[in-house]
Amino acid sequence: QVQVVESGGGLVQAGGSLRLSCAASGTILSIEVMGWYRQAPGKQRELVATITSGGTPNYADSVKGRFTISRDNAKKTVYLQMNSLKPEETAVYYCNVRTVVVTVFYWGQGTQVTVSS
């Protein structure tokens, strides 16, 4: 009933940029937080950035200053602008959508980001 779909991943050279999008659709409770997580091979899934319904962003220290998260509440869409990408940031990037009920949240299927050296 609820779908979370990411797009925008791909292959870029080190130093390049990508813009990821994630759209939630279907019958969904009011969204409180939308965010991006990533999982590289052999690593734990880690938080990249989140943004609240009020527009307050939060970033992992490793991406601060290079990545920008934004959202369009009317479209139930969150974006992640990634600049100056590094090879070690190659990972599957997942969108997470959390509703006003803390136990109700959704994951997208992920989008592959590959940064070549």
Chimera marker file (.cmm) of the C-alpha trace (Angstrom):
<marker_set name="trace">
<marker id="1" x="0.000" y="0.000" z="0.000" r="1" g="1" b="0" radius="0.5"/>
<marker id="2" x="2.869" y="2.345" z="0.816" r="1" g="1" b="0" radius="0.5"/>
<marker id="3" x="5.717" y="2.600" z="-1.633" r="1" g="1" b="0" radius="0.5"/>
<marker id="4" x="9.092" y="4.252" z="-1.201" r="1" g="1" b="0" radius="0.5"/>
<marker id="5" x="11.038" y="4.558" z="-4.432" r="1" g="1" b="0" radius="0.5"/>
<marker id="6" x="14.566" y="5.894" z="-4.839" r="1" g="1" b="0" radius="0.5"/>
<marker id="7" x="16.121" y="7.113" z="-8.048" r="1" g="1" b="0" radius="0.5"/>
<marker id="8" x="19.192" y="8.952" z="-9.253" r="1" g="1" b="0" radius="0.5"/>
<marker id="9" x="21.962" y="6.512" z="-8.473" r="1" g="1" b="0" radius="0.5"/>
<marker id="10" x="24.633" y="5.638" z="-10.962" r="1" g="1" b="0" radius="0.5"/>
<marker id="11" x="28.321" y="5.676" z="-11.768" r="1" g="1" b="0" radius="0.5"/>
<marker id="12" x="30.395" y="8.820" z="-11.339" r="1" g="1" b="0" radius="0.5"/>
<marker id="13" x="34.059" y="9.659" z="-11.178" r="1" g="1" b="0" radius="0.5"/>
<marker id="14" x="35.670" y="10.762" z="-7.945" r="1" g="1" b="0" radius="0.5"/>
<marker id="15" x="34.884" y="14.407" z="-7.377" r="1" g="1" b="0" radius="0.5"/>
<marker id="16" x="31.642" y="14.198" z="-9.293" r="1" g="1" b="0" radius="0.5"/>
<marker id="17" x="28.072" y="14.774" z="-8.172" r="1" g="1" b="0" radius="0.5"/>
<marker id="18" x="24.780" y="12.936" z="-8.035" r="1" g="1" b="0" radius="0.5"/>
<marker id="19" x="21.307" y="13.928" z="-6.930" r="1" g="1" b="0" radius="0.5"/>
<marker id="20" x="19.180" y="11.212" z="-5.359" r="1" g="1" b="0" radius="0.5"/>
<marker id="21" x="15.414" y="11.374" z="-5.068" r="1" g="1" b="0" radius="0.5"/>
<marker id="22" x="13.004" y="9.384" z="-2.929" r="1" g="1" b="0" radius="0.5"/>
<marker id="23" x="9.237" y="9.582" z="-3.221" r="1" g="1" b="0" radius="0.5"/>
<marker id="24" x="6.689" y="8.063" z="-0.869" r="1" g="1" b="0" radius="0.5"/>
<marker id="25" x="3.247" y="7.219" z="-2.157" r="1" g="1" b="0" radius="0.5"/>
<marker id="26" x="0.081" y="5.435" z="-1.156" r="1" g="1" b="0" radius="0.5"/>
<marker id="27" x="-1.967" y="5.723" z="1.981" r="1" g="1" b="0" radius="0.5"/>
<marker id="28" x="0.529" y="6.884" z="4.575" r="1" g="1" b="0" radius="0.5"/>
<marker id="29" x="0.451" y="8.522" z="7.962" r="1" g="1" b="0" radius="0.5"/>
<marker id="30" x="1.893" y="11.999" z="8.256" r="1" g="1" b="0" radius="0.5"/>
<marker id="31" x="5.623" y="11.871" z="7.631" r="1" g="1" b="0" radius="0.5"/>
<marker id="32" x="7.886" y="13.192" z="10.366" r="1" g="1" b="0" radius="0.5"/>
<marker id="33" x="11.379" y="12.322" z="9.170" r="1" g="1" b="0" radius="0.5"/>
<marker id="34" x="12.838" y="11.338" z="5.828" r="1" g="1" b="0" radius="0.5"/>
<marker id="35" x="16.418" y="10.298" z="5.479" r="1" g="1" b="0" radius="0.5"/>
<marker id="36" x="19.176" y="8.571" z="3.599" r="1" g="1" b="0" radius="0.5"/>
<marker id="37" x="21.313" y="5.670" z="4.743" r="1" g="1" b="0" radius="0.5"/>
<marker id="38" x="24.025" y="3.772" z="2.922" r="1" g="1" b="0" radius="0.5"/>
<marker id="39" x="25.586" y="0.357" z="3.117" r="1" g="1" b="0" radius="0.5"/>
<marker id="40" x="28.920" y="-0.429" z="1.528" r="1" g="1" b="0" radius="0.5"/>
<marker id="41" x="30.139" y="-3.998" z="0.969" r="1" g="1" b="0" radius="0.5"/>
<marker id="42" x="31.240" y="-5.537" z="4.252" r="1" g="1" b="0" radius="0.5"/>
<marker id="43" x="30.052" y="-2.533" z="6.269" r="1" g="1" b="0" radius="0.5"/>
<marker id="44" x="27.109" y="-1.741" z="8.509" r="1" g="1" b="0" radius="0.5"/>
<marker id="45" x="24.320" y="0.440" z="7.240" r="1" g="1" b="0" radius="0.5"/>
<marker id="46" x="25.000" y="3.990" z="8.343" r="1" g="1" b="0" radius="0.5"/>
<marker id="47" x="23.089" y="7.220" z="8.491" r="1" g="1" b="0" radius="0.5"/>
<marker id="48" x="23.959" y="9.781" z="5.845" r="1" g="1" b="0" radius="0.5"/>
<marker id="49" x="21.418" y="12.538" z="6.413" r="1" g="1" b="0" radius="0.5"/>
<marker id="50" x="17.911" y="13.124" z="7.710" r="1" g="1" b="0" radius="0.5"/>
<marker id="51" x="15.444" y="15.963" z="7.548" r="1" g="1" b="0" radius="0.5"/>
<marker id="52" x="12.372" y="16.606" z="9.680" r="1" g="1" b="0" radius="0.5"/>
<marker id="53" x="8.986" y="17.767" z="8.495" r="1" g="1" b="0" radius="0.5"/>
<marker id="54" x="9.962" y="21.231" z="9.677" r="1" g="1" b="0" radius="0.5"/>
<marker id="55" x="13.069" y="21.231" z="7.520" r="1" g="1" b="0" radius="0.5"/>
<marker id="56" x="15.744" y="20.623" z="10.150" r="1" g="1" b="0" radius="0.5"/>
<marker id="57" x="18.639" y="18.668" z="8.615" r="1" g="1" b="0" radius="0.5"/>
<marker id="58" x="21.093" y="16.331" z="10.261" r="1" g="1" b="0" radius="0.5"/>
<marker id="59" x="24.260" y="15.025" z="8.594" r="1" g="1" b="0" radius="0.5"/>
<marker id="60" x="26.895" y="12.462" z="9.271" r="1" g="1" b="0" radius="0.5"/>
<marker id="61" x="30.192" y="14.203" z="9.966" r="1" g="1" b="0" radius="0.5"/>
<marker id="62" x="31.781" y="12.523" z="6.974" r="1" g="1" b="0" radius="0.5"/>
<marker id="63" x="29.423" y="14.206" z="4.495" r="1" g="1" b="0" radius="0.5"/>
<marker id="64" x="28.918" y="17.572" z="6.146" r="1" g="1" b="0" radius="0.5"/>
<marker id="65" x="29.701" y="20.395" z="3.779" r="1" g="1" b="0" radius="0.5"/>
<marker id="66" x="29.462" y="18.211" z="0.684" r="1" g="1" b="0" radius="0.5"/>
<marker id="67" x="25.947" y="16.754" z="0.811" r="1" g="1" b="0" radius="0.5"/>
<marker id="68" x="22.669" y="18.647" z="1.081" r="1" g="1" b="0" radius="0.5"/>
<marker id="69" x="19.352" y="17.098" z="2.027" r="1" g="1" b="0" radius="0.5"/>
<marker id="70" x="16.051" y="18.749" z="1.174" r="1" g="1" b="0" radius="0.5"/>
<marker id="71" x="12.406" y="17.785" z="0.927" r="1" g="1" b="0" radius="0.5"/>
<marker id="72" x="9.145" y="18.697" z="-0.703" r="1" g="1" b="0" radius="0.5"/>
<marker id="73" x="6.413" y="17.901" z="1.788" r="1" g="1" b="0" radius="0.5"/>
<marker id="74" x="3.616" y="18.290" z="-0.748" r="1" g="1" b="0" radius="0.5"/>
<marker id="75" x="5.248" y="15.695" z="-2.997" r="1" g="1" b="0" radius="0.5"/>
<marker id="76" x="6.355" y="13.492" z="-0.085" r="1" g="1" b="0" radius="0.5"/>
<marker id="77" x="9.785" y="13.529" z="-1.645" r="1" g="1" b="0" radius="0.5"/>
<marker id="78" x="13.270" y="13.864" z="-0.206" r="1" g="1" b="0" radius="0.5"/>
<marker id="79" x="16.420" y="14.707" z="-2.155" r="1" g="1" b="0" radius="0.5"/>
<marker id="80" x="20.099" y="14.250" z="-1.492" r="1" g="1" b="0" radius="0.5"/>
<marker id="81" x="22.550" y="16.369" z="-3.445" r="1" g="1" b="0" radius="0.5"/>
<marker id="82" x="25.954" y="14.718" z="-3.230" r="1" g="1" b="0" radius="0.5"/>
<marker id="83" x="29.016" y="16.691" z="-4.294" r="1" g="1" b="0" radius="0.5"/>
<marker id="84" x="32.720" y="15.873" z="-4.313" r="1" g="1" b="0" radius="0.5"/>
<marker id="85" x="32.022" y="12.175" z="-4.132" r="1" g="1" b="0" radius="0.5"/>
<marker id="86" x="34.764" y="9.839" z="-2.953" r="1" g="1" b="0" radius="0.5"/>
<marker id="87" x="35.399" y="6.230" z="-3.998" r="1" g="1" b="0" radius="0.5"/>
<marker id="88" x="34.882" y="5.031" z="-0.430" r="1" g="1" b="0" radius="0.5"/>
<marker id="89" x="31.313" y="6.317" z="-0.643" r="1" g="1" b="0" radius="0.5"/>
<marker id="90" x="30.413" y="3.600" z="-3.107" r="1" g="1" b="0" radius="0.5"/>
<marker id="91" x="27.373" y="1.932" z="-1.550" r="1" g="1" b="0" radius="0.5"/>
<marker id="92" x="23.720" y="1.155" z="-1.874" r="1" g="1" b="0" radius="0.5"/>
<marker id="93" x="21.835" y="4.209" z="-0.698" r="1" g="1" b="0" radius="0.5"/>
<marker id="94" x="18.510" y="3.591" z="1.025" r="1" g="1" b="0" radius="0.5"/>
<marker id="95" x="15.674" y="5.982" z="1.702" r="1" g="1" b="0" radius="0.5"/>
<marker id="96" x="13.882" y="5.783" z="5.041" r="1" g="1" b="0" radius="0.5"/>
<marker id="97" x="10.505" y="7.351" z="5.736" r="1" g="1" b="0" radius="0.5"/>
<marker id="98" x="9.295" y="7.579" z="9.315" r="1" g="1" b="0" radius="0.5"/>
<marker id="99" x="5.770" y="8.654" z="10.206" r="1" g="1" b="0" radius="0.5"/>
<marker id="100" x="4.497" y="10.500" z="13.237" r="1" g="1" b="0" radius="0.5"/>
<marker id="101" x="4.077" y="7.078" z="14.844" r="1" g="1" b="0" radius="0.5"/>
<marker id="102" x="7.626" y="6.132" z="15.758" r="1" g="1" b="0" radius="0.5"/>
<marker id="103" x="7.066" y="2.430" z="15.108" r="1" g="1" b="0" radius="0.5"/>
<marker id="104" x="5.698" y="3.010" z="11.607" r="1" g="1" b="0" radius="0.5"/>
<marker id="105" x="8.443" y="3.496" z="9.035" r="1" g="1" b="0" radius="0.5"/>
<marker id="106" x="9.337" y="2.348" z="5.549" r="1" g="1" b="0" radius="0.5"/>
<marker id="107" x="12.460" y="1.525" z="3.580" r="1" g="1" b="0" radius="0.5"/>
<marker id="108" x="13.035" y="1.881" z="-0.106" r="1" g="1" b="0" radius="0.5"/>
<marker id="109" x="14.731" y="-0.858" z="-2.075" r="1" g="1" b="0" radius="0.5"/>
<marker id="110" x="17.924" y="1.135" z="-2.491" r="1" g="1" b="0" radius="0.5"/>
<marker id="111" x="19.815" y="2.699" z="-5.347" r="1" g="1" b="0" radius="0.5"/>
<marker id="112" x="23.417" y="1.889" z="-6.227" r="1" g="1" b="0" radius="0.5"/>
<marker id="113" x="25.985" y="4.665" z="-6.174" r="1" g="1" b="0" radius="0.5"/>
<marker id="114" x="29.395" y="3.794" z="-7.558" r="1" g="1" b="0" radius="0.5"/>
<marker id="115" x="32.272" y="6.265" z="-7.406" r="1" g="1" b="0" radius="0.5"/>
<marker id="116" x="35.272" y="5.365" z="-9.524" r="1" g="1" b="0" radius="0.5"/>
<marker id="117" x="38.816" y="6.414" z="-8.692" r="1" g="1" b="0" radius="0.5"/>
<link id1="1" id2="2" r="1" g="1" b="0" radius="0.2"/>
<link id1="2" id2="3" r="1" g="1" b="0" radius="0.2"/>
<link id1="3" id2="4" r="1" g="1" b="0" radius="0.2"/>
<link id1="4" id2="5" r="1" g="1" b="0" radius="0.2"/>
<link id1="5" id2="6" r="1" g="1" b="0" radius="0.2"/>
<link id1="6" id2="7" r="1" g="1" b="0" radius="0.2"/>
<link id1="7" id2="8" r="1" g="1" b="0" radius="0.2"/>
<link id1="8" id2="9" r="1" g="1" b="0" radius="0.2"/>
<link id1="9" id2="10" r="1" g="1" b="0" radius="0.2"/>
<link id1="10" id2="11" r="1" g="1" b="0" radius="0.2"/>
<link id1="11" id2="12" r="1" g="1" b="0" radius="0.2"/>
<link id1="12" id2="13" r="1" g="1" b="0" radius="0.2"/>
<link id1="13" id2="14" r="1" g="1" b="0" radius="0.2"/>
<link id1="14" id2="15" r="1" g="1" b="0" radius="0.2"/>
<link id1="15" id2="16" r="1" g="1" b="0" radius="0.2"/>
<link id1="16" id2="17" r="1" g="1" b="0" radius="0.2"/>
<link id1="17" id2="18" r="1" g="1" b="0" radius="0.2"/>
<link id1="18" id2="19" r="1" g="1" b="0" radius="0.2"/>
<link id1="19" id2="20" r="1" g="1" b="0" radius="0.2"/>
<link id1="20" id2="21" r="1" g="1" b="0" radius="0.2"/>
<link id1="21" id2="22" r="1" g="1" b="0" radius="0.2"/>
<link id1="22" id2="23" r="1" g="1" b="0" radius="0.2"/>
<link id1="23" id2="24" r="1" g="1" b="0" radius="0.2"/>
<link id1="24" id2="25" r="1" g="1" b="0" radius="0.2"/>
<link id1="25" id2="26" r="1" g="1" b="0" radius="0.2"/>
<link id1="26" id2="27" r="1" g="1" b="0" radius="0.2"/>
<link id1="27" id2="28" r="1" g="1" b="0" radius="0.2"/>
<link id1="28" id2="29" r="1" g="1" b="0" radius="0.2"/>
<link id1="29" id2="30" r="1" g="1" b="0" radius="0.2"/>
<link id1="30" id2="31" r="1" g="1" b="0" radius="0.2"/>
<link id1="31" id2="32" r="1" g="1" b="0" radius="0.2"/>
<link id1="32" id2="33" r="1" g="1" b="0" radius="0.2"/>
<link id1="33" id2="34" r="1" g="1" b="0" radius="0.2"/>
<link id1="34" id2="35" r="1" g="1" b="0" radius="0.2"/>
<link id1="35" id2="36" r="1" g="1" b="0" radius="0.2"/>
<link id1="36" id2="37" r="1" g="1" b="0" radius="0.2"/>
<link id1="37" id2="38" r="1" g="1" b="0" radius="0.2"/>
<link id1="38" id2="39" r="1" g="1" b="0" radius="0.2"/>
<link id1="39" id2="40" r="1" g="1" b="0" radius="0.2"/>
<link id1="40" id2="41" r="1" g="1" b="0" radius="0.2"/>
<link id1="41" id2="42" r="1" g="1" b="0" radius="0.2"/>
<link id1="42" id2="43" r="1" g="1" b="0" radius="0.2"/>
<link id1="43" id2="44" r="1" g="1" b="0" radius="0.2"/>
<link id1="44" id2="45" r="1" g="1" b="0" radius="0.2"/>
<link id1="45" id2="46" r="1" g="1" b="0" radius="0.2"/>
<link id1="46" id2="47" r="1" g="1" b="0" radius="0.2"/>
<link id1="47" id2="48" r="1" g="1" b="0" radius="0.2"/>
<link id1="48" id2="49" r="1" g="1" b="0" radius="0.2"/>
<link id1="49" id2="50" r="1" g="1" b="0" radius="0.2"/>
<link id1="50" id2="51" r="1" g="1" b="0" radius="0.2"/>
<link id1="51" id2="52" r="1" g="1" b="0" radius="0.2"/>
<link id1="52" id2="53" r="1" g="1" b="0" radius="0.2"/>
<link id1="53" id2="54" r="1" g="1" b="0" radius="0.2"/>
<link id1="54" id2="55" r="1" g="1" b="0" radius="0.2"/>
<link id1="55" id2="56" r="1" g="1" b="0" radius="0.2"/>
<link id1="56" id2="57" r="1" g="1" b="0" radius="0.2"/>
<link id1="57" id2="58" r="1" g="1" b="0" radius="0.2"/>
<link id1="58" id2="59" r="1" g="1" b="0" radius="0.2"/>
<link id1="59" id2="60" r="1" g="1" b="0" radius="0.2"/>
<link id1="60" id2="61" r="1" g="1" b="0" radius="0.2"/>
<link id1="61" id2="62" r="1" g="1" b="0" radius="0.2"/>
<link id1="62" id2="63" r="1" g="1" b="0" radius="0.2"/>
<link id1="63" id2="64" r="1" g="1" b="0" radius="0.2"/>
<link id1="64" id2="65" r="1" g="1" b="0" radius="0.2"/>
<link id1="65" id2="66" r="1" g="1" b="0" radius="0.2"/>
<link id1="66" id2="67" r="1" g="1" b="0" radius="0.2"/>
<link id1="67" id2="68" r="1" g="1" b="0" radius="0.2"/>
<link id1="68" id2="69" r="1" g="1" b="0" radius="0.2"/>
<link id1="69" id2="70" r="1" g="1" b="0" radius="0.2"/>
<link id1="70" id2="71" r="1" g="1" b="0" radius="0.2"/>
<link id1="71" id2="72" r="1" g="1" b="0" radius="0.2"/>
<link id1="72" id2="73" r="1" g="1" b="0" radius="0.2"/>
<link id1="73" id2="74" r="1" g="1" b="0" radius="0.2"/>
<link id1="74" id2="75" r="1" g="1" b="0" radius="0.2"/>
<link id1="75" id2="76" r="1" g="1" b="0" radius="0.2"/>
<link id1="76" id2="77" r="1" g="1" b="0" radius="0.2"/>
<link id1="77" id2="78" r="1" g="1" b="0" radius="0.2"/>
<link id1="78" id2="79" r="1" g="1" b="0" radius="0.2"/>
<link id1="79" id2="80" r="1" g="1" b="0" radius="0.2"/>
<link id1="80" id2="81" r="1" g="1" b="0" radius="0.2"/>
<link id1="81" id2="82" r="1" g="1" b="0" radius="0.2"/>
<link id1="82" id2="83" r="1" g="1" b="0" radius="0.2"/>
<link id1="83" id2="84" r="1" g="1" b="0" radius="0.2"/>
<link id1="84" id2="85" r="1" g="1" b="0" radius="0.2"/>
<link id1="85" id2="86" r="1" g="1" b="0" radius="0.2"/>
<link id1="86" id2="87" r="1" g="1" b="0" radius="0.2"/>
<link id1="87" id2="88" r="1" g="1" b="0" radius="0.2"/>
<link id1="88" id2="89" r="1" g="1" b="0" radius="0.2"/>
<link id1="89" id2="90" r="1" g="1" b="0" radius="0.2"/>
<link id1="90" id2="91" r="1" g="1" b="0" radius="0.2"/>
<link id1="91" id2="92" r="1" g="1" b="0" radius="0.2"/>
<link id1="92" id2="93" r="1" g="1" b="0" radius="0.2"/>
<link id1="93" id2="94" r="1" g="1" b="0" radius="0.2"/>
<link id1="94" id2="95" r="1" g="1" b="0" radius="0.2"/>
<link id1="95" id2="96" r="1" g="1" b="0" radius="0.2"/>
<link id1="96" id2="97" r="1" g="1" b="0" radius="0.2"/>
<link id1="97" id2="98" r="1" g="1" b="0" radius="0.2"/>
<link id1="98" id2="99" r="1" g="1" b="0" radius="0.2"/>
<link id1="99" id2="100" r="1" g="1" b="0" radius="0.2"/>
<link id1="100" id2="101" r="1" g="1" b="0" radius="0.2"/>
<link id1="101" id2="102" r="1" g="1" b="0" radius="0.2"/>
<link id1="102" id2="103" r="1" g="1" b="0" radius="0.2"/>
<link id1="103" id2="104" r="1" g="1" b="0" radius="0.2"/>
<link id1="104" id2="105" r="1" g="1" b="0" radius="0.2"/>
<link id1="105" id2="106" r="1" g="1" b="0" radius="0.2"/>
<link id1="106" id2="107" r="1" g="1" b="0" radius="0.2"/>
<link id1="107" id2="108" r="1" g="1" b="0" radius="0.2"/>
<link id1="108" id2="109" r="1" g="1" b="0" radius="0.2"/>
<link id1="109" id2="110" r="1" g="1" b="0" radius="0.2"/>
<link id1="110" id2="111" r="1" g="1" b="0" radius="0.2"/>
<link id1="111" id2="112" r="1" g="1" b="0" radius="0.2"/>
<link id1="112" id2="113" r="1" g="1" b="0" radius="0.2"/>
<link id1="113" id2="114" r="1" g="1" b="0" radius="0.2"/>
<link id1="114" id2="115" r="1" g="1" b="0" radius="0.2"/>
<link id1="115" id2="116" r="1" g="1" b="0" radius="0.2"/>
<link id1="116" id2="117" r="1" g="1" b="0" radius="0.2"/>
</marker_set>
